[in-house]
Amino acid sequence: MESFFSGFYELEWAEALLVFGATVLSDMLWAFYIRRTNEGKIFWAAVFSAIIILSGGLVVVAYVDNNWYLVPAALGAFVGTVISIAVDKWRDERKAKKA
């Protein structure tokens, strides 16, 4: 059990914030990627796909060394989804007001 918690004490908070931010970005980009794919916008879907792979790879590299980095990654995924849905709702409300 002691070895399980030993990685927690080796967390670097700057790296944890980087993992969090990269996961928020990656999660939001998935939403943009899906939208652009559904709209048939090949170039932008490909751009978002490449950035998703880069940001996801950054996160994987971080938590391979220390599994505790999965915690900020999971929190980042949660926040990224919340932001994506909030932006969608805001955008839909603006469109409805203009119509």
C-alpha positions as CSV (number, residue, x, y, z in Angstrom):
1,M,0.0,0.0,0.0
2,E,2.9,2.3,0.7
3,S,4.2,2.0,-2.8
4,F,0.7,3.0,-4.1
5,F,0.9,6.4,-2.4
6,S,4.6,7.0,-3.0
7,G,3.9,8.3,-6.5
8,F,1.5,10.9,-5.0
9,Y,4.4,12.6,-3.2
10,E,6.4,12.7,-6.4
11,L,3.7,14.8,-8.3
12,E,5.0,18.0,-9.8
13,W,2.2,20.5,-9.6
14,A,3.2,22.4,-12.8
15,E,3.1,19.1,-14.7
16,A,-0.2,18.2,-13.1
17,L,-1.6,21.6,-14.3
18,L,-0.2,20.9,-17.7
19,V,-1.9,17.5,-17.8
20,F,-5.2,19.1,-16.6
21,G,-5.0,21.8,-19.3
22,A,-4.1,19.3,-22.1
23,T,-7.0,17.1,-21.2
24,V,-9.4,20.1,-21.1
25,L,-8.2,21.1,-24.5
26,S,-8.3,17.5,-25.9
27,D,-11.9,17.0,-24.6
28,M,-13.1,20.3,-26.1
29,L,-11.3,19.5,-29.4
30,W,-13.2,16.2,-29.6
31,A,-16.5,18.2,-29.6
32,F,-15.1,20.5,-32.4
33,Y,-13.8,17.5,-34.3
34,I,-17.2,15.7,-34.2
35,R,-19.0,18.8,-35.3
36,R,-16.6,19.5,-38.2
37,T,-16.8,15.8,-39.3
38,N,-20.6,15.9,-39.3
39,E,-20.5,19.1,-41.3
40,G,-18.1,17.5,-43.9
41,K,-15.3,20.0,-43.3
42,I,-12.4,17.8,-44.0
43,F,-9.5,20.2,-43.4
44,W,-10.7,21.4,-39.9
45,A,-11.7,17.9,-38.8
46,A,-8.1,16.8,-39.7
47,V,-6.6,19.7,-37.9
48,F,-8.6,19.0,-34.7
49,S,-7.7,15.3,-35.0
50,A,-4.0,16.0,-35.1
51,I,-4.2,18.3,-32.1
52,I,-6.2,15.7,-30.2
53,I,-3.4,13.2,-30.8
54,L,-0.7,15.6,-29.7
55,S,-2.4,16.7,-26.5
56,G,-3.5,13.1,-25.7
57,G,0.1,12.0,-26.2
58,L,1.4,14.6,-23.8
59,V,-1.0,13.3,-21.2
60,V,0.0,9.7,-21.7
61,V,3.7,10.5,-21.5
62,A,3.0,12.2,-18.1
63,Y,1.0,9.4,-16.5
64,V,3.2,6.6,-17.7
65,D,5.8,7.9,-15.2
66,N,3.3,8.4,-12.4
67,N,-0.2,7.0,-12.5
68,W,-1.4,9.8,-10.1
69,Y,-1.4,12.1,-13.1
70,L,-4.6,10.3,-14.2
71,V,-6.4,12.4,-11.5
72,P,-5.8,15.8,-13.1
73,A,-6.4,14.1,-16.5
74,A,-9.9,12.9,-15.4
75,L,-10.7,16.3,-13.9
76,G,-9.6,17.9,-17.1
77,A,-11.9,15.7,-19.1
78,F,-14.8,16.6,-16.8
79,V,-14.2,20.3,-17.1
80,G,-13.6,20.1,-20.9
81,T,-17.0,18.4,-21.3
82,V,-18.7,21.0,-19.1
83,I,-17.2,23.9,-21.1
84,S,-18.0,22.3,-24.4
85,I,-21.7,21.8,-23.5
86,A,-21.9,25.3,-22.0
87,V,-20.5,26.8,-25.2
88,D,-22.9,24.8,-27.3
89,K,-25.9,26.0,-25.2
90,W,-24.7,29.6,-25.4
91,R,-24.3,29.4,-29.1
92,D,-27.7,27.8,-29.6
93,E,-29.3,30.5,-27.5
94,R,-27.6,33.3,-29.5
95,K,-28.9,31.7,-32.7
96,A,-32.4,31.4,-31.3
97,K,-32.4,35.1,-30.4
98,K,-31.3,36.2,-33.9
99,A,-34.0,34.1,-35.5
